[in-house]
Amino acid sequence: MLGRVGLPELIIILLIIILVFGASRLPDIGRGIGKGIRNFKEATRDSRDNPDA
């Protein structure tokens, strides 16, 4: 249904993100996404190591 996302589609998505948030906010957004991914990995690792918690 959605098909594949190729390079032209990714470029269009990136341009839309830049227009919506502005180029100055992109590093903050990336940093926040990175922290979220890191927290998710830690939480899944902790739950795998300690299934009783």
CHARMM internal coordinates of N, CA and C (Angstrom, degrees):
IC EDIT
DIST 1 N 1 CA 1.4461
DIST 1 CA 1 C 1.5331
ANGL 1 N 1 CA 1 C 111.04
DIST 1 C 2 N 1.3270
ANGL 1 CA 1 C 2 N 116.39
DIHE 1 N 1 CA 1 C 2 N -52.32
DIST 2 N 2 CA 1.4601
ANGL 1 C 2 N 2 CA 118.85
DIHE 1 CA 1 C 2 N 2 CA -179.13
DIST 2 CA 2 C 1.5203
ANGL 2 N 2 CA 2 C 112.31
DIHE 1 C 2 N 2 CA 2 C -83.63
DIST 2 C 3 N 1.2970
ANGL 2 CA 2 C 3 N 117.38
DIHE 2 N 2 CA 2 C 3 N -27.12
DIST 3 N 3 CA 1.4553
ANGL 2 C 3 N 3 CA 120.36
DIHE 2 CA 2 C 3 N 3 CA 179.66
DIST 3 CA 3 C 1.5174
ANGL 3 N 3 CA 3 C 111.95
DIHE 2 C 3 N 3 CA 3 C 77.19
DIST 3 C 4 N 1.2924
ANGL 3 CA 3 C 4 N 114.48
DIHE 3 N 3 CA 3 C 4 N -166.14
DIST 4 N 4 CA 1.4610
ANGL 3 C 4 N 4 CA 120.23
DIHE 3 CA 3 C 4 N 4 CA -179.12
DIST 4 CA 4 C 1.5158
ANGL 4 N 4 CA 4 C 110.70
DIHE 3 C 4 N 4 CA 4 C -92.99
DIST 4 C 5 N 1.3153
ANGL 4 CA 4 C 5 N 115.25
DIHE 4 N 4 CA 4 C 5 N 149.94
DIST 5 N 5 CA 1.4516
ANGL 4 C 5 N 5 CA 121.10
DIHE 4 CA 4 C 5 N 5 CA 176.37
DIST 5 CA 5 C 1.5216
ANGL 5 N 5 CA 5 C 106.78
DIHE 4 C 5 N 5 CA 5 C -103.13
DIST 5 C 6 N 1.3144
ANGL 5 CA 5 C 6 N 116.04
DIHE 5 N 5 CA 5 C 6 N 114.54
DIST 6 N 6 CA 1.4538
ANGL 5 C 6 N 6 CA 121.14
DIHE 5 CA 5 C 6 N 6 CA -178.51
DIST 6 CA 6 C 1.5175
ANGL 6 N 6 CA 6 C 111.48
DIHE 5 C 6 N 6 CA 6 C -100.93
DIST 6 C 7 N 1.3031
ANGL 6 CA 6 C 7 N 115.97
DIHE 6 N 6 CA 6 C 7 N -172.39
DIST 7 N 7 CA 1.4567
ANGL 6 C 7 N 7 CA 122.12
DIHE 6 CA 6 C 7 N 7 CA -178.68
DIST 7 CA 7 C 1.5290
ANGL 7 N 7 CA 7 C 112.82
DIHE 6 C 7 N 7 CA 7 C -62.17
DIST 7 C 8 N 1.3276
ANGL 7 CA 7 C 8 N 120.15
DIHE 7 N 7 CA 7 C 8 N -44.48
DIST 8 N 8 CA 1.4706
ANGL 7 C 8 N 8 CA 118.62
DIHE 7 CA 7 C 8 N 8 CA 179.04
DIST 8 CA 8 C 1.5359
ANGL 8 N 8 CA 8 C 112.92
DIHE 7 C 8 N 8 CA 8 C -60.68
DIST 8 C 9 N 1.3152
ANGL 8 CA 8 C 9 N 116.55
DIHE 8 N 8 CA 8 C 9 N -38.32
DIST 9 N 9 CA 1.4561
ANGL 8 C 9 N 9 CA 119.76
DIHE 8 CA 8 C 9 N 9 CA 178.62
DIST 9 CA 9 C 1.5248
ANGL 9 N 9 CA 9 C 111.49
DIHE 8 C 9 N 9 CA 9 C -66.81
DIST 9 C 10 N 1.3410
ANGL 9 CA 9 C 10 N 116.37
DIHE 9 N 9 CA 9 C 10 N -41.07
DIST 10 N 10 CA 1.4646
ANGL 9 C 10 N 10 CA 119.91
DIHE 9 CA 9 C 10 N 10 CA 178.32
DIST 10 CA 10 C 1.5243
ANGL 10 N 10 CA 10 C 111.51
DIHE 9 C 10 N 10 CA 10 C -63.39
DIST 10 C 11 N 1.3164
ANGL 10 CA 10 C 11 N 117.33
DIHE 10 N 10 CA 10 C 11 N -38.62
DIST 11 N 11 CA 1.4661
ANGL 10 C 11 N 11 CA 121.08
DIHE 10 CA 10 C 11 N 11 CA 178.21
DIST 11 CA 11 C 1.5243
ANGL 11 N 11 CA 11 C 110.25
DIHE 10 C 11 N 11 CA 11 C -64.42
DIST 11 C 12 N 1.3281
ANGL 11 CA 11 C 12 N 116.92
DIHE 11 N 11 CA 11 C 12 N -42.28
DIST 12 N 12 CA 1.4650
ANGL 11 C 12 N 12 CA 120.29
DIHE 11 CA 11 C 12 N 12 CA 178.64
DIST 12 CA 12 C 1.5279
ANGL 12 N 12 CA 12 C 110.60
DIHE 11 C 12 N 12 CA 12 C -63.83
DIST 12 C 13 N 1.3327
ANGL 12 CA 12 C 13 N 117.44
DIHE 12 N 12 CA 12 C 13 N -42.57
DIST 13 N 13 CA 1.4651
ANGL 12 C 13 N 13 CA 121.02
DIHE 12 CA 12 C 13 N 13 CA 178.02
DIST 13 CA 13 C 1.5115
ANGL 13 N 13 CA 13 C 110.41
DIHE 12 C 13 N 13 CA 13 C -62.37
DIST 13 C 14 N 1.3211
ANGL 13 CA 13 C 14 N 118.18
DIHE 13 N 13 CA 13 C 14 N -42.89
DIST 14 N 14 CA 1.4602
ANGL 13 C 14 N 14 CA 121.76
DIHE 13 CA 13 C 14 N 14 CA 178.61
DIST 14 CA 14 C 1.5258
ANGL 14 N 14 CA 14 C 111.48
DIHE 13 C 14 N 14 CA 14 C -62.17
DIST 14 C 15 N 1.3159
ANGL 14 CA 14 C 15 N 117.53
DIHE 14 N 14 CA 14 C 15 N -42.38
DIST 15 N 15 CA 1.4669
ANGL 14 C 15 N 15 CA 120.86
DIHE 14 CA 14 C 15 N 15 CA 178.07
DIST 15 CA 15 C 1.5260
ANGL 15 N 15 CA 15 C 111.39
DIHE 14 C 15 N 15 CA 15 C -63.32
DIST 15 C 16 N 1.3097
ANGL 15 CA 15 C 16 N 117.13
DIHE 15 N 15 CA 15 C 16 N -40.05
DIST 16 N 16 CA 1.4685
ANGL 15 C 16 N 16 CA 120.03
DIHE 15 CA 15 C 16 N 16 CA 177.80
DIST 16 CA 16 C 1.5242
ANGL 16 N 16 CA 16 C 110.80
DIHE 15 C 16 N 16 CA 16 C -64.56
DIST 16 C 17 N 1.3259
ANGL 16 CA 16 C 17 N 116.72
DIHE 16 N 16 CA 16 C 17 N -41.56
DIST 17 N 17 CA 1.4665
ANGL 16 C 17 N 17 CA 120.47
DIHE 16 CA 16 C 17 N 17 CA 178.52
DIST 17 CA 17 C 1.5197
ANGL 17 N 17 CA 17 C 110.20
DIHE 16 C 17 N 17 CA 17 C -62.82
DIST 17 C 18 N 1.3266
ANGL 17 CA 17 C 18 N 117.57
DIHE 17 N 17 CA 17 C 18 N -42.46
DIST 18 N 18 CA 1.4651
ANGL 17 C 18 N 18 CA 120.81
DIHE 17 CA 17 C 18 N 18 CA 178.48
DIST 18 CA 18 C 1.5186
ANGL 18 N 18 CA 18 C 110.79
DIHE 17 C 18 N 18 CA 18 C -63.19
DIST 18 C 19 N 1.3321
ANGL 18 CA 18 C 19 N 117.48
DIHE 18 N 18 CA 18 C 19 N -40.66
DIST 19 N 19 CA 1.4621
ANGL 18 C 19 N 19 CA 120.20
DIHE 18 CA 18 C 19 N 19 CA 178.64
DIST 19 CA 19 C 1.5206
ANGL 19 N 19 CA 19 C 112.06
DIHE 18 C 19 N 19 CA 19 C -65.93
DIST 19 C 20 N 1.3219
ANGL 19 CA 19 C 20 N 117.16
DIHE 19 N 19 CA 19 C 20 N -38.88
DIST 20 N 20 CA 1.4592
ANGL 19 C 20 N 20 CA 120.23
DIHE 19 CA 19 C 20 N 20 CA -176.68
DIST 20 CA 20 C 1.5284
ANGL 20 N 20 CA 20 C 111.19
DIHE 19 C 20 N 20 CA 20 C -74.72
DIST 20 C 21 N 1.3147
ANGL 20 CA 20 C 21 N 117.60
DIHE 20 N 20 CA 20 C 21 N -48.39
DIST 21 N 21 CA 1.4549
ANGL 20 C 21 N 21 CA 120.79
DIHE 20 CA 20 C 21 N 21 CA -173.48
DIST 21 CA 21 C 1.5196
ANGL 21 N 21 CA 21 C 113.81
DIHE 20 C 21 N 21 CA 21 C -96.17
DIST 21 C 22 N 1.2945
ANGL 21 CA 21 C 22 N 118.82
DIHE 21 N 21 CA 21 C 22 N -23.95
DIST 22 N 22 CA 1.4567
ANGL 21 C 22 N 22 CA 121.50
DIHE 21 CA 21 C 22 N 22 CA -176.01
DIST 22 CA 22 C 1.5141
ANGL 22 N 22 CA 22 C 110.59
DIHE 21 C 22 N 22 CA 22 C 89.41
DIST 22 C 23 N 1.3134
ANGL 22 CA 22 C 23 N 115.16
DIHE 22 N 22 CA 22 C 23 N 149.19
DIST 23 N 23 CA 1.4650
ANGL 22 C 23 N 23 CA 120.49
DIHE 22 CA 22 C 23 N 23 CA -176.02
DIST 23 CA 23 C 1.5279
ANGL 23 N 23 CA 23 C 111.93
DIHE 22 C 23 N 23 CA 23 C -67.16
DIST 23 C 24 N 1.3244
ANGL 23 CA 23 C 24 N 118.52
DIHE 23 N 23 CA 23 C 24 N -28.63
DIST 24 N 24 CA 1.4650
ANGL 23 C 24 N 24 CA 120.56
DIHE 23 CA 23 C 24 N 24 CA -177.62
DIST 24 CA 24 C 1.5231
ANGL 24 N 24 CA 24 C 112.27
DIHE 23 C 24 N 24 CA 24 C -73.10
DIST 24 C 25 N 1.3135
ANGL 24 CA 24 C 25 N 118.39
DIHE 24 N 24 CA 24 C 25 N -22.39
DIST 25 N 25 CA 1.4672
ANGL 24 C 25 N 25 CA 121.41
DIHE 24 CA 24 C 25 N 25 CA -178.41
DIST 25 CA 25 C 1.5200
ANGL 25 N 25 CA 25 C 112.78
DIHE 24 C 25 N 25 CA 25 C -90.13
DIST 25 C 26 N 1.3239
ANGL 25 CA 25 C 26 N 118.85
DIHE 25 N 25 CA 25 C 26 N -13.30
DIST 26 N 26 CA 1.4667
ANGL 25 C 26 N 26 CA 121.36
DIHE 25 CA 25 C 26 N 26 CA -176.33
DIST 26 CA 26 C 1.5289
ANGL 26 N 26 CA 26 C 113.64
DIHE 25 C 26 N 26 CA 26 C -59.53
DIST 26 C 27 N 1.3358
ANGL 26 CA 26 C 27 N 120.53
DIHE 26 N 26 CA 26 C 27 N -42.01
DIST 27 N 27 CA 1.4754
ANGL 26 C 27 N 27 CA 118.49
DIHE 26 CA 26 C 27 N 27 CA 177.80
DIST 27 CA 27 C 1.5308
ANGL 27 N 27 CA 27 C 112.60
DIHE 26 C 27 N 27 CA 27 C -61.71
DIST 27 C 28 N 1.3399
ANGL 27 CA 27 C 28 N 116.80
DIHE 27 N 27 CA 27 C 28 N -37.85
DIST 28 N 28 CA 1.4646
ANGL 27 C 28 N 28 CA 119.70
DIHE 27 CA 27 C 28 N 28 CA 178.09
DIST 28 CA 28 C 1.5227
ANGL 28 N 28 CA 28 C 111.30
DIHE 27 C 28 N 28 CA 28 C -65.72
DIST 28 C 29 N 1.3153
ANGL 28 CA 28 C 29 N 116.26
DIHE 28 N 28 CA 28 C 29 N -40.27
DIST 29 N 29 CA 1.4642
ANGL 28 C 29 N 29 CA 120.51
DIHE 28 CA 28 C 29 N 29 CA 178.90
DIST 29 CA 29 C 1.5257
ANGL 29 N 29 CA 29 C 109.96
DIHE 28 C 29 N 29 CA 29 C -64.81
DIST 29 C 30 N 1.3183
ANGL 29 CA 29 C 30 N 117.09
DIHE 29 N 29 CA 29 C 30 N -44.98
DIST 30 N 30 CA 1.4660
ANGL 29 C 30 N 30 CA 121.09
DIHE 29 CA 29 C 30 N 30 CA 178.41
DIST 30 CA 30 C 1.5160
ANGL 30 N 30 CA 30 C 112.17
DIHE 29 C 30 N 30 CA 30 C -62.01
DIST 30 C 31 N 1.3289
ANGL 30 CA 30 C 31 N 116.11
DIHE 30 N 30 CA 30 C 31 N -41.03
DIST 31 N 31 CA 1.4607
ANGL 30 C 31 N 31 CA 120.57
DIHE 30 CA 30 C 31 N 31 CA 178.36
DIST 31 CA 31 C 1.5296
ANGL 31 N 31 CA 31 C 110.31
DIHE 30 C 31 N 31 CA 31 C -63.19
DIST 31 C 32 N 1.3167
ANGL 31 CA 31 C 32 N 117.03
DIHE 31 N 31 CA 31 C 32 N -42.42
DIST 32 N 32 CA 1.4583
ANGL 31 C 32 N 32 CA 120.92
DIHE 31 CA 31 C 32 N 32 CA 179.38
DIST 32 CA 32 C 1.5199
ANGL 32 N 32 CA 32 C 112.13
DIHE 31 C 32 N 32 CA 32 C -65.05
DIST 32 C 33 N 1.3233
ANGL 32 CA 32 C 33 N 116.64
DIHE 32 N 32 CA 32 C 33 N -40.88
DIST 33 N 33 CA 1.4670
ANGL 32 C 33 N 33 CA 120.22
DIHE 32 CA 32 C 33 N 33 CA 177.62
DIST 33 CA 33 C 1.5251
ANGL 33 N 33 CA 33 C 110.20
DIHE 32 C 33 N 33 CA 33 C -64.63
DIST 33 C 34 N 1.3214
ANGL 33 CA 33 C 34 N 117.15
DIHE 33 N 33 CA 33 C 34 N -40.84
DIST 34 N 34 CA 1.4652
ANGL 33 C 34 N 34 CA 120.86
DIHE 33 CA 33 C 34 N 34 CA 178.13
DIST 34 CA 34 C 1.5219
ANGL 34 N 34 CA 34 C 112.19
DIHE 33 C 34 N 34 CA 34 C -62.20
DIST 34 C 35 N 1.3361
ANGL 34 CA 34 C 35 N 116.70
DIHE 34 N 34 CA 34 C 35 N -42.12
DIST 35 N 35 CA 1.4662
ANGL 34 C 35 N 35 CA 120.06
DIHE 34 CA 34 C 35 N 35 CA 177.66
DIST 35 CA 35 C 1.5174
ANGL 35 N 35 CA 35 C 110.85
DIHE 34 C 35 N 35 CA 35 C -64.84
DIST 35 C 36 N 1.3193
ANGL 35 CA 35 C 36 N 116.83
DIHE 35 N 35 CA 35 C 36 N -39.42
DIST 36 N 36 CA 1.4573
ANGL 35 C 36 N 36 CA 120.15
DIHE 35 CA 35 C 36 N 36 CA 178.75
DIST 36 CA 36 C 1.5136
ANGL 36 N 36 CA 36 C 112.18
DIHE 35 C 36 N 36 CA 36 C -63.75
DIST 36 C 37 N 1.3284
ANGL 36 CA 36 C 37 N 116.73
DIHE 36 N 36 CA 36 C 37 N -42.96
DIST 37 N 37 CA 1.4663
ANGL 36 C 37 N 37 CA 120.60
DIHE 36 CA 36 C 37 N 37 CA 178.23
DIST 37 CA 37 C 1.5199
ANGL 37 N 37 CA 37 C 110.29
DIHE 36 C 37 N 37 CA 37 C -64.40
DIST 37 C 38 N 1.3275
ANGL 37 CA 37 C 38 N 116.87
DIHE 37 N 37 CA 37 C 38 N -41.98
DIST 38 N 38 CA 1.4669
ANGL 37 C 38 N 38 CA 121.22
DIHE 37 CA 37 C 38 N 38 CA 179.72
DIST 38 CA 38 C 1.5358
ANGL 38 N 38 CA 38 C 110.32
DIHE 37 C 38 N 38 CA 38 C -62.40
DIST 38 C 39 N 1.3458
ANGL 38 CA 38 C 39 N 116.99
DIHE 38 N 38 CA 38 C 39 N -44.52
DIST 39 N 39 CA 1.4628
ANGL 38 C 39 N 39 CA 120.50
DIHE 38 CA 38 C 39 N 39 CA 178.86
DIST 39 CA 39 C 1.5230
ANGL 39 N 39 CA 39 C 111.40
DIHE 38 C 39 N 39 CA 39 C -63.61
DIST 39 C 40 N 1.3231
ANGL 39 CA 39 C 40 N 116.87
DIHE 39 N 39 CA 39 C 40 N -39.31
DIST 40 N 40 CA 1.4596
ANGL 39 C 40 N 40 CA 120.92
DIHE 39 CA 39 C 40 N 40 CA 178.59
DIST 40 CA 40 C 1.5231
ANGL 40 N 40 CA 40 C 110.80
DIHE 39 C 40 N 40 CA 40 C -63.39
DIST 40 C 41 N 1.3266
ANGL 40 CA 40 C 41 N 116.88
DIHE 40 N 40 CA 40 C 41 N -43.77
DIST 41 N 41 CA 1.4658
ANGL 40 C 41 N 41 CA 120.32
DIHE 40 CA 40 C 41 N 41 CA 179.27
DIST 41 CA 41 C 1.5241
ANGL 41 N 41 CA 41 C 110.89
DIHE 40 C 41 N 41 CA 41 C -63.00
DIST 41 C 42 N 1.3323
ANGL 41 CA 41 C 42 N 117.08
DIHE 41 N 41 CA 41 C 42 N -42.80
DIST 42 N 42 CA 1.4636
ANGL 41 C 42 N 42 CA 120.47
DIHE 41 CA 41 C 42 N 42 CA 179.06
DIST 42 CA 42 C 1.5268
ANGL 42 N 42 CA 42 C 110.85
DIHE 41 C 42 N 42 CA 42 C -63.50
DIST 42 C 43 N 1.3213
ANGL 42 CA 42 C 43 N 117.50
DIHE 42 N 42 CA 42 C 43 N -41.21
DIST 43 N 43 CA 1.4613
ANGL 42 C 43 N 43 CA 121.01
DIHE 42 CA 42 C 43 N 43 CA -179.19
DIST 43 CA 43 C 1.5238
ANGL 43 N 43 CA 43 C 110.87
DIHE 42 C 43 N 43 CA 43 C -66.04
DIST 43 C 44 N 1.3270
ANGL 43 CA 43 C 44 N 117.38
DIHE 43 N 43 CA 43 C 44 N -41.90
DIST 44 N 44 CA 1.4585
ANGL 43 C 44 N 44 CA 118.93
DIHE 43 CA 43 C 44 N 44 CA 179.81
DIST 44 CA 44 C 1.5252
ANGL 44 N 44 CA 44 C 110.67
DIHE 43 C 44 N 44 CA 44 C -70.21
DIST 44 C 45 N 1.3120
ANGL 44 CA 44 C 45 N 117.51
DIHE 44 N 44 CA 44 C 45 N -34.45
DIST 45 N 45 CA 1.4653
ANGL 44 C 45 N 45 CA 120.29
DIHE 44 CA 44 C 45 N 45 CA 178.10
DIST 45 CA 45 C 1.5312
ANGL 45 N 45 CA 45 C 110.03
DIHE 44 C 45 N 45 CA 45 C -68.11
DIST 45 C 46 N 1.3458
ANGL 45 CA 45 C 46 N 117.31
DIHE 45 N 45 CA 45 C 46 N -41.55
DIST 46 N 46 CA 1.4569
ANGL 45 C 46 N 46 CA 120.69
DIHE 45 CA 45 C 46 N 46 CA 179.06
DIST 46 CA 46 C 1.5263
ANGL 46 N 46 CA 46 C 111.37
DIHE 45 C 46 N 46 CA 46 C -64.64
DIST 46 C 47 N 1.3194
ANGL 46 CA 46 C 47 N 117.57
DIHE 46 N 46 CA 46 C 47 N -41.02
DIST 47 N 47 CA 1.4609
ANGL 46 C 47 N 47 CA 119.95
DIHE 46 CA 46 C 47 N 47 CA -179.41
DIST 47 CA 47 C 1.5241
ANGL 47 N 47 CA 47 C 111.02
DIHE 46 C 47 N 47 CA 47 C -70.11
DIST 47 C 48 N 1.3167
ANGL 47 CA 47 C 48 N 117.94
DIHE 47 N 47 CA 47 C 48 N -29.90
DIST 48 N 48 CA 1.4642
ANGL 47 C 48 N 48 CA 120.70
DIHE 47 CA 47 C 48 N 48 CA 177.72
DIST 48 CA 48 C 1.5234
ANGL 48 N 48 CA 48 C 110.21
DIHE 47 C 48 N 48 CA 48 C -73.44
DIST 48 C 49 N 1.3448
ANGL 48 CA 48 C 49 N 117.44
DIHE 48 N 48 CA 48 C 49 N -37.56
DIST 49 N 49 CA 1.4624
ANGL 48 C 49 N 49 CA 120.87
DIHE 48 CA 48 C 49 N 49 CA 179.90
DIST 49 CA 49 C 1.5145
ANGL 49 N 49 CA 49 C 111.86
DIHE 48 C 49 N 49 CA 49 C -73.95
DIST 49 C 50 N 1.3302
ANGL 49 CA 49 C 50 N 118.01
DIHE 49 N 49 CA 49 C 50 N -31.88
DIST 50 N 50 CA 1.4490
ANGL 49 C 50 N 50 CA 122.60
DIHE 49 CA 49 C 50 N 50 CA -176.15
DIST 50 CA 50 C 1.5356
ANGL 50 N 50 CA 50 C 108.64
DIHE 49 C 50 N 50 CA 50 C -130.23
DIST 50 C 51 N 1.3415
ANGL 50 CA 50 C 51 N 118.70
DIHE 50 N 50 CA 50 C 51 N 83.13
DIST 51 N 51 CA 1.4619
ANGL 50 C 51 N 51 CA 120.64
DIHE 50 CA 50 C 51 N 51 CA -175.80
DIST 51 CA 51 C 1.5242
ANGL 51 N 51 CA 51 C 113.72
DIHE 50 C 51 N 51 CA 51 C -70.32
DIST 51 C 52 N 1.3268
ANGL 51 CA 51 C 52 N 119.12
DIHE 51 N 51 CA 51 C 52 N -15.28
DIST 52 N 52 CA 1.4755
ANGL 51 C 52 N 52 CA 121.66
DIHE 51 CA 51 C 52 N 52 CA -178.97
DIST 52 CA 52 C 1.5194
ANGL 52 N 52 CA 52 C 112.23
DIHE 51 C 52 N 52 CA 52 C -78.51
DIST 52 C 53 N 1.3130
ANGL 52 CA 52 C 53 N 117.94
DIHE 52 N 52 CA 52 C 53 N -20.89
DIST 53 N 53 CA 1.4772
ANGL 52 C 53 N 53 CA 120.78
DIHE 52 CA 52 C 53 N 53 CA -174.78
DIST 53 CA 53 C 1.4920
ANGL 53 N 53 CA 53 C 112.73
DIHE 52 C 53 N 53 CA 53 C -76.05
END
COOR INIT
IC SEED 1 N 1 CA 1 C
IC BUILD
